[in-house]
Amino acid sequence: MNAKFRPADRWVQALAIAAGLALLVIGVRFFAVPHQAARFFGLATPPGQFDLHYVVALRDLWLALMLIGLAALREWRALSLSLGLGALVCFADAAIVASSSGRGSAIAFHVASGIYCATLAYASHSRSRNSH
C-alpha cells in the first residue's frame, strides 16, 4: 500500500476529521449547556417525554451498524479503536448511573459492557497486528 495520500484521500480525511470535530463540539455542548444544546438540536425545552430516548436510540443504531460493518469487513484497527472508545463510554455511563439512580444492576450492566468492549478491542487489535 502506498504511504502517500492522493489529493482526494486528503480531502476525505480532512472532511471526516471535520465531521468528528463537529460531533465532539456537539457532545461537549450537551454536557456543558444541555438545555441550550437540546434547544439548538430542535428539542422542546424541557424535552418531550421520549425525545431524548429517540436520540439515544438513533445513536445506538448507528454505532451498532458501524461495529457490525467494521467486523464484517475485517477492519480490525478501526474496530479496535471503536470498541476501545466504546469501553470508555460504558465505564462513564456506569459512573453517571451511579450518581443518578445508583441502581446496582444497571451499574453492573455498564461495567460488564465496558469489560466486554475492552476485551474485544484488545482481540481486534491483536488481529490487526497479525494481519500485517
Backbone as a chain_set.jsonl record, in Angstrom:
{"seq": "MNAKFRPADRWVQALAIAAGLALLVIGVRFFAVPHQAARFFGLATPPGQFDLHYVVALRDLWLALMLIGLAALREWRALSLSLGLGALVCFADAAIVASSSGRGSAIAFHVASGIYCATLAYASHSRSRNSH", "coords": {"N": [[0.838, -1.176, 0.0], [0.555, 2.202, -0.815], [2.177, 4.74, 0.938], [1.81, 7.436, 0.58], [-0.66, 9.926, 0.402], [-3.231, 10.488, -1.935], [-4.553, 13.49, -3.45], [-7.405, 13.401, -3.295], [-7.725, 11.564, -1.24], [-6.729, 13.011, 0.891], [-8.643, 15.049, 1.087], [-10.957, 13.583, 1.784], [-10.103, 12.537, 4.221], [-9.684, 14.949, 5.66], [-12.296, 16.034, 5.663], [-13.664, 14.028, 7.043], [-12.413, 14.188, 9.532], [-13.205, 16.773, 10.19], [-15.972, 16.348, 10.466], [-15.923, 14.642, 12.676], [-14.835, 16.39, 14.594], [-16.901, 18.277, 14.709], [-18.974, 16.693, 15.789], [-17.776, 16.171, 18.228], [-17.745, 18.741, 19.398], [-20.512, 19.154, 19.57], [-21.203, 17.093, 21.366], [-19.718, 17.853, 23.675], [-20.967, 20.26, 24.154], [-23.554, 19.398, 24.84], [-22.983, 18.31, 27.316], [-21.988, 20.563, 28.705], [-23.859, 22.742, 28.453], [-26.699, 21.699, 28.581], [-29.492, 22.325, 28.197], [-29.506, 24.468, 26.36], [-28.163, 23.223, 24.253], [-29.952, 21.156, 23.637], [-32.134, 22.67, 22.803], [-30.993, 23.956, 20.555], [-30.565, 21.678, 19.025], [-33.131, 21.132, 18.405], [-35.047, 20.178, 20.07], [-37.835, 20.372, 22.29], [-37.952, 22.52, 25.17], [-38.533, 21.871, 28.465], [-37.364, 18.691, 27.141], [-39.657, 16.613, 25.257], [-41.578, 13.753, 26.369], [-40.308, 11.366, 25.374], [-38.28, 12.229, 23.724], [-35.414, 12.449, 24.123], [-34.857, 9.766, 24.459], [-35.318, 8.747, 21.904], [-33.279, 10.053, 20.505], [-31.005, 8.894, 21.707], [-31.511, 6.248, 20.97], [-31.248, 6.334, 18.152], [-28.512, 6.972, 17.957], [-27.413, 4.688, 19.114], [-28.239, 2.725, 17.265], [-26.823, 3.581, 14.995], [-24.149, 3.302, 15.898], [-24.143, 0.549, 16.387], [-24.561, -0.542, 13.8], [-22.249, 0.414, 12.597], [-20.236, -0.978, 14.045], [-20.911, -3.627, 13.353], [-20.522, -3.498, 10.583], [-17.736, -2.838, 10.439], [-16.658, -5.129, 11.637], [-17.597, -7.125, 9.882], [-16.254, -6.416, 7.556], [-13.723, -6.85, 8.348], [-12.088, -4.84, 9.385], [-9.883, -4.41, 11.366], [-8.258, -2.605, 12.888], [-9.774, -0.228, 12.947], [-12.06, -1.255, 14.147], [-11.006, -2.018, 16.61], [-10.268, 0.491, 17.696], [-12.806, 1.745, 17.802], [-14.21, 0.037, 19.571], [-12.567, 0.236, 21.822], [-12.844, 2.956, 22.527], [-15.564, 2.832, 22.939], [-15.631, 1.24, 25.222], [-14.67, 3.025, 27.137], [-16.811, 4.819, 27.153], [-18.819, 3.151, 28.152], [-17.898, 2.704, 30.793], [-17.995, 5.33, 31.715], [-20.747, 5.726, 31.519], [-21.554, 3.972, 33.534], [-20.616, 5.357, 35.765], [-22.206, 7.651, 35.581], [-24.755, 6.54, 35.962], [-24.381, 5.569, 38.531], [-24.24, 7.946, 39.977], [-26.734, 8.903, 39.487], [-29.253, 7.102, 39.629], [-28.152, 5.073, 41.096], [-28.618, 2.393, 40.96], [-27.714, -0.868, 41.371], [-27.788, -3.102, 39.565], [-27.943, -1.872, 37.062], [-25.587, -0.412, 37.031], [-23.749, -2.522, 37.14], [-24.326, -3.74, 34.68], [-23.38, -1.791, 32.851], [-20.654, -1.678, 33.539], [-19.902, -4.334, 32.988], [-20.403, -4.338, 30.242], [-18.462, -2.506, 29.441], [-16.117, -3.936, 30.062], [-16.423, -6.085, 28.316], [-16.339, -4.722, 25.817], [-13.726, -3.667, 25.99], [-12.208, -6.008, 26.065], [-12.826, -7.113, 23.545], [-11.789, -5.055, 21.999], [-9.069, -5.326, 22.482], [-8.684, -7.902, 21.404], [-9.35, -7.391, 18.73], [-7.369, -5.556, 18.108], [-5.161, -7.238, 18.287], [-5.701, -8.891, 16.089], [-5.291, -7.019, 14.061], [-2.556, -6.531, 14.207], [-1.563, -9.031, 13.565], [-2.338, -9.289, 10.938], [-0.655, -7.875, 9.332]], "CA": [[0.0, 0.0, 0.0], [1.33, 3.427, -0.934], [2.063, 5.553, 2.15], [1.436, 8.795, 0.202], [-2.081, 10.153, 0.135], [-3.619, 11.247, -3.123], [-5.333, 14.668, -3.032], [-8.772, 13.002, -2.916], [-7.629, 10.933, 0.082], [-6.557, 14.092, 1.877], [-9.94, 15.716, 1.254], [-11.837, 12.692, 2.546], [-9.578, 12.522, 5.586], [-9.955, 16.247, 6.288], [-13.739, 16.175, 5.881], [-14.048, 13.094, 8.107], [-11.93, 14.779, 10.783], [-14.093, 17.908, 10.469], [-17.227, 15.792, 10.982], [-15.641, 14.178, 14.032], [-14.692, 17.563, 15.464], [-18.24, 18.845, 14.898], [-19.671, 15.833, 16.752], [-17.125, 16.391, 19.516], [-18.265, 20.01, 19.924], [-21.916, 18.934, 19.934], [-21.22, 16.292, 22.591], [-19.255, 18.683, 24.791], [-22.016, 21.258, 24.413], [-24.638, 18.725, 25.565], [-22.548, 18.203, 28.714], [-21.765, 21.874, 29.323], [-25.098, 23.539, 28.476], [-27.636, 20.741, 27.99], [-30.765, 22.903, 27.747], [-29.243, 25.216, 25.131], [-27.824, 22.263, 23.204], [-31.193, 20.476, 23.247], [-32.928, 23.637, 22.061], [-30.337, 24.099, 19.258], [-30.819, 20.417, 18.326], [-34.509, 21.2, 17.939], [-35.941, 19.574, 21.047], [-38.549, 21.296, 23.162], [-37.328, 22.685, 26.484], [-37.774, 20.619, 28.547], [-37.7, 17.766, 26.06], [-40.861, 15.801, 25.384], [-41.437, 12.554, 27.201], [-39.379, 10.36, 24.848], [-37.374, 12.828, 22.74], [-34.019, 12.045, 24.36], [-34.771, 8.323, 24.241], [-35.194, 8.55, 20.468], [-31.94, 10.497, 20.128], [-30.081, 7.838, 22.14], [-31.791, 5.06, 20.153], [-30.631, 6.506, 16.835], [-27.063, 6.879, 18.112], [-27.086, 3.278, 19.353], [-28.392, 2.012, 15.996], [-25.696, 3.973, 14.15], [-22.938, 2.659, 16.411], [-24.276, -0.897, 16.187], [-24.321, -0.842, 12.387], [-20.841, 0.677, 12.328], [-19.461, -2.104, 14.58], [-21.199, -4.802, 12.524], [-19.843, -3.29, 9.306], [-16.288, -2.949, 10.615], [-16.339, -6.536, 11.888], [-17.847, -7.879, 8.651], [-15.202, -6.062, 6.602], [-12.451, -7.183, 8.995], [-11.312, -3.608, 9.578], [-9.52, -4.68, 12.757], [-7.761, -1.408, 13.58], [-10.923, 0.659, 13.181], [-12.925, -1.931, 15.116], [-10.332, -1.919, 17.897], [-10.411, 1.866, 18.181], [-14.217, 1.981, 18.132], [-14.553, -0.713, 20.784], [-11.815, 0.812, 22.942], [-13.54, 4.182, 22.931], [-16.851, 2.388, 23.473], [-15.409, 0.783, 26.599], [-14.61, 4.23, 27.977], [-18.188, 5.327, 27.277], [-19.544, 2.245, 29.068], [-17.476, 2.988, 32.165], [-18.56, 6.641, 32.052], [-22.184, 5.507, 31.747], [-21.684, 3.364, 34.864], [-20.439, 6.433, 36.745], [-23.4, 8.501, 35.515], [-25.841, 5.794, 36.61], [-24.086, 5.522, 39.968], [-24.58, 9.232, 40.589], [-28.136, 9.209, 39.207], [-30.168, 6.213, 40.365], [-27.371, 4.217, 41.979], [-29.127, 1.018, 40.872], [-26.584, -1.788, 41.211], [-27.872, -3.943, 38.369], [-27.639, -1.032, 35.904], [-24.149, -0.121, 37.104], [-23.063, -3.764, 36.769], [-24.501, -3.925, 33.243], [-22.482, -0.886, 32.14], [-19.279, -2.112, 33.791], [-19.704, -5.57, 32.216], [-20.334, -3.933, 28.832], [-17.146, -1.898, 29.263], [-15.121, -5.019, 30.068], [-16.647, -6.806, 27.064], [-15.801, -3.887, 24.738], [-12.268, -3.585, 26.137], [-11.669, -7.313, 25.677], [-12.93, -7.212, 22.092], [-10.855, -4.077, 21.429], [-7.752, -5.958, 22.544], [-8.672, -9.002, 20.433], [-9.322, -6.779, 17.394], [-6.02, -5.002, 17.938], [-4.285, -8.387, 18.023], [-5.959, -9.281, 14.708], [-4.691, -6.039, 13.147], [-1.093, -6.742, 14.22], [-1.272, -10.308, 12.898], [-2.681, -9.251, 9.514], [0.341, -7.093, 8.582]], "C": [[0.887, 1.244, 0.0], [1.081, 4.306, 0.291], [1.626, 6.981, 1.833], [-0.063, 8.86, -0.078], [-2.241, 10.878, -1.188], [-4.427, 12.446, -2.643], [-6.755, 14.317, -2.594], [-8.776, 12.355, -1.535], [-7.51, 11.984, 1.171], [-7.883, 14.805, 2.142], [-10.89, 14.863, 2.085], [-11.398, 12.648, 3.999], [-9.917, 13.819, 6.307], [-11.441, 16.423, 6.598], [-14.238, 15.23, 6.978], [-13.601, 13.623, 9.471], [-12.81, 15.959, 11.171], [-15.432, 17.426, 11.031], [-17.044, 15.299, 12.415], [-15.508, 15.329, 15.009], [-16.044, 18.221, 15.728], [-19.036, 18.024, 15.909], [-19.086, 15.99, 18.149], [-17.649, 17.666, 20.166], [-19.715, 19.847, 20.371], [-22.005, 18.15, 21.238], [-20.798, 17.081, 23.805], [-20.32, 19.704, 25.158], [-23.184, 20.632, 25.174], [-24.268, 18.505, 27.028], [-22.518, 19.571, 29.393], [-23.047, 22.689, 29.471], [-26.229, 22.72, 27.855], [-28.94, 21.363, 27.482], [-30.583, 23.68, 26.454], [-28.936, 24.265, 23.97], [-29.074, 21.54, 22.714], [-32.069, 21.408, 22.414], [-32.334, 23.831, 20.655], [-30.579, 22.861, 18.397], [-32.228, 20.394, 17.751], [-35.508, 20.562, 18.881], [-36.621, 20.658, 21.867], [-37.807, 21.389, 24.486], [-38.415, 22.782, 27.525], [-38.226, 19.654, 27.46], [-39.004, 17.021, 26.341], [-40.55, 14.497, 26.091], [-40.386, 11.573, 26.686], [-38.366, 10.922, 23.858], [-35.929, 12.367, 22.924], [-33.827, 10.542, 24.172], [-34.589, 8.021, 22.752], [-33.817, 8.966, 19.964], [-30.92, 9.425, 20.49], [-30.268, 6.592, 21.28], [-31.132, 5.17, 18.789], [-29.113, 6.417, 16.916], [-26.646, 5.423, 18.326], [-27.21, 2.457, 18.066], [-27.218, 2.311, 15.06], [-24.421, 3.265, 14.604], [-22.976, 1.152, 16.199], [-23.972, -1.276, 14.745], [-22.866, -0.59, 12.002], [-19.978, -0.494, 12.821], [-19.669, -3.36, 13.735], [-20.466, -4.684, 11.192], [-18.337, -3.439, 9.414], [-15.866, -4.396, 10.851], [-16.508, -7.364, 10.615], [-16.753, -7.629, 7.611], [-13.8, -6.373, 7.128], [-11.512, -5.987, 9.056], [-10.874, -3.573, 11.039], [-9.056, -3.44, 13.511], [-8.912, -0.46, 13.915], [-11.863, 0.054, 14.213], [-12.322, -1.829, 16.514], [-10.48, -0.522, 18.498], [-11.849, 2.152, 18.615], [-14.61, 1.28, 19.428], [-13.815, -0.181, 22.004], [-12.462, 2.092, 23.448], [-14.917, 3.849, 23.509], [-16.733, 1.897, 24.909], [-15.358, 1.968, 27.55], [-16.005, 4.817, 28.197], [-18.986, 4.454, 28.244], [-19.178, 2.523, 30.523], [-17.984, 4.359, 32.623], [-20.055, 6.535, 32.314], [-22.421, 4.905, 33.132], [-21.556, 4.432, 35.944], [-21.653, 7.363, 36.768], [-24.57, 7.823, 36.212], [-25.627, 5.758, 38.12], [-24.464, 6.828, 40.648], [-26.039, 9.617, 40.366], [-29.056, 8.346, 40.052], [-29.425, 5.35, 41.381], [-27.798, 2.765, 41.939], [-28.0, 0.067, 40.493], [-26.622, -2.604, 39.945], [-27.53, -3.136, 37.114], [-26.151, -0.686, 35.875], [-23.36, -1.343, 36.644], [-23.166, -4.021, 35.269], [-23.516, -3.056, 32.471], [-21.023, -1.27, 32.336], [-18.978, -3.382, 32.986], [-19.599, -5.259, 30.721], [-18.98, -3.307, 28.523], [-16.047, -2.945, 29.199], [-15.208, -5.807, 28.755], [-16.041, -6.027, 25.893], [-14.281, -3.818, 24.795], [-11.608, -4.891, 25.702], [-11.703, -7.486, 24.163], [-11.998, -6.213, 21.395], [-9.453, -4.675, 21.396], [-7.644, -7.07, 21.5], [-8.614, -8.458, 19.006], [-7.95, -6.193, 17.096], [-5.029, -6.117, 17.619], [-4.46, -8.874, 16.582], [-5.252, -8.325, 13.741], [-3.173, -6.207, 13.088], [-0.73, -7.995, 13.451], [-1.545, -10.259, 11.402], [-1.667, -8.463, 8.694], [1.578, -7.907, 8.333]], "O": [[1.864, 1.312, 0.746], [-0.064, 4.585, 0.645], [1.121, 7.676, 2.715], [-0.642, 7.974, -0.706], [-1.467, 11.778, -1.513], [-4.943, 12.421, -1.526], [-7.255, 14.88, -1.621], [-9.701, 12.561, -0.748], [-8.113, 11.864, 2.238], [-8.204, 15.124, 3.287], [-11.553, 15.37, 2.99], [-12.228, 12.714, 4.905], [-10.388, 13.791, 7.444], [-11.801, 16.905, 7.671], [-15.128, 15.586, 7.751], [-14.336, 13.513, 10.452], [-13.131, 16.133, 12.346], [-15.966, 18.026, 11.965], [-17.907, 15.514, 13.267], [-16.012, 15.255, 16.13], [-16.307, 18.673, 16.842], [-19.695, 18.584, 16.785], [-19.815, 15.948, 19.14], [-17.962, 17.671, 21.357], [-20.101, 20.344, 21.429], [-22.791, 18.498, 22.119], [-21.436, 17.0, 24.854], [-20.548, 19.979, 26.336], [-23.747, 21.269, 26.064], [-25.144, 18.512, 27.892], [-22.972, 19.715, 30.528], [-23.284, 23.271, 30.53], [-26.668, 23.005, 26.741], [-29.44, 20.959, 26.431], [-31.406, 23.573, 25.546], [-29.393, 24.477, 22.847], [-29.24, 21.332, 21.512], [-32.675, 20.982, 21.431], [-33.075, 23.868, 19.673], [-30.774, 22.971, 17.187], [-32.493, 19.733, 16.747], [-36.683, 20.415, 18.541], [-36.054, 21.724, 22.106], [-37.114, 20.452, 24.883], [-39.189, 23.738, 27.472], [-39.327, 19.778, 26.923], [-39.399, 16.828, 27.491], [-39.392, 14.186, 26.371], [-39.644, 11.001, 27.485], [-37.657, 10.151, 23.211], [-35.294, 11.938, 21.961], [-32.752, 10.099, 23.771], [-33.804, 7.148, 22.381], [-33.25, 8.307, 19.094], [-30.065, 9.083, 19.674], [-29.29, 5.948, 20.903], [-30.522, 4.211, 18.315], [-28.486, 5.842, 16.027], [-25.637, 4.979, 17.778], [-26.378, 1.589, 17.805], [-26.684, 1.409, 14.415], [-23.699, 2.695, 13.786], [-21.958, 0.544, 15.87], [-23.218, -2.215, 14.489], [-22.313, -1.306, 11.167], [-19.09, -0.953, 12.102], [-18.712, -4.075, 13.437], [-19.86, -5.649, 10.724], [-17.718, -4.093, 8.575], [-14.843, -4.841, 10.331], [-15.666, -8.206, 10.302], [-16.376, -8.539, 6.872], [-12.811, -6.176, 6.423], [-10.311, -6.102, 8.815], [-11.413, -2.814, 11.845], [-9.433, -3.25, 14.668], [-9.005, 0.046, 15.033], [-12.403, 0.768, 15.058], [-13.035, -1.584, 17.487], [-10.785, -0.382, 19.682], [-12.077, 2.734, 19.675], [-15.27, 1.871, 20.282], [-14.372, -0.149, 23.101], [-12.61, 2.287, 24.655], [-15.379, 4.498, 24.447], [-17.634, 2.114, 25.72], [-15.932, 1.926, 28.638], [-16.333, 5.258, 29.299], [-19.746, 4.969, 29.064], [-20.054, 2.57, 31.387], [-18.359, 4.528, 33.783], [-20.576, 7.178, 33.225], [-23.37, 5.278, 33.822], [-22.299, 4.418, 36.926], [-22.08, 7.811, 37.832], [-25.299, 8.464, 36.969], [-26.575, 5.9, 38.892], [-24.956, 6.819, 41.777], [-26.531, 10.558, 40.989], [-29.578, 8.797, 41.071], [-29.99, 4.946, 42.397], [-27.388, 1.979, 42.793], [-27.407, 0.187, 39.421], [-25.588, -2.788, 39.303], [-26.896, -3.662, 36.199], [-25.534, -0.67, 34.81], [-22.419, -1.224, 35.858], [-22.201, -4.47, 34.651], [-22.88, -3.534, 31.531], [-20.234, -1.195, 31.394], [-17.916, -3.489, 32.371], [-18.787, -5.861, 30.019], [-18.411, -3.552, 27.459], [-15.144, -2.849, 28.368], [-14.186, -6.149, 28.16], [-15.318, -6.595, 25.073], [-13.617, -3.901, 23.762], [-10.567, -4.877, 25.046], [-10.732, -7.948, 23.564], [-11.479, -6.5, 20.317], [-8.737, -4.545, 20.403], [-6.639, -7.172, 20.796], [-7.904, -9.008, 18.164], [-7.433, -6.314, 15.985], [-4.154, -5.947, 16.77], [-3.481, -9.23, 15.925], [-4.688, -8.753, 12.734], [-2.574, -6.041, 12.025], [0.289, -8.03, 12.761], [-1.038, -11.101, 10.662], [-1.801, -8.387, 7.473], [2.525, -7.417, 7.718]]}, "num_chains": 1, "name": "protein.A"}
